[in-house]
């Protein structure tokens, strides 16, 4: 069994390495995106953002004159600790509690927080001047630090889904799978070999890209590198398994491309690759939660930006593990060797 798996594993790796165009694209695209976005988004946000600590999702502008201030985006915050963390990281310019405590928090090192506080105090004078001030210390998180997991995750998603799903359909169409069916190789062995081959390539390329951006852009990593490796491995297995499931019975390359695009583009837009989904509606968050990439990016950013440990990201790893098992089982059960 192991020798058969190794033979397919080795053949798939050699096929990928000999395809110079595909291999170069997997290296050049994410690096170019990282440096391009680092240059484009090197400036601070154009708008002010203030968190309002409250239970409801909608900020009531009638609760305080400050909430009717123009050019400030007010965001409902339900977890005070989470809001304070965002203030410390300069993701929020100010956090205000207009409940019984009548308190606000500002980062003294935030230039925007300084001007927003000035507007708040002016509005508070008209309301009776009852707000008390507290300070939160912390360094800002650059956009390039936040977007790196998204870039790597997007590259991994396309590589896993198209590099496995599309290739398997091509194998089936040109008769390669039919010839393999005449050997003692079983479907589960073929699936394991495909997962192992793509997993090795993803590990090598992602590590290379991460190390390069870490060296040249000084990417922030507050947590464990071993946890990031675990997220990479488990997340890649989930995406590879999804690609195998999509290609389990498809015989047309055109149909396979359409199905893969139908999965990748919503996943890229709704999983938080380029922007945060914090202000999105509940139905968007529910749809995003069905995608493996959402849980990969959530766990990776928690480790890199917040220094999260295994306990904090265990829910995401568990979901990815369950998805992987389900996709692999369904893919192996429905796998078709012959085009017809």
Helices and strands as residue ranges (DSSP letters): H 2-18, H 20-40, E 48-53, G 61-63, G 65-68, E 72-77, H 80-88, E 94-97, E 103-106, H 111-126, E 132-135, H 143-160, I 161-166, H 167-173, H 176-181, H 187-217, H 225-246, H 253-270, H 282-288, H 292-306, H 310-333
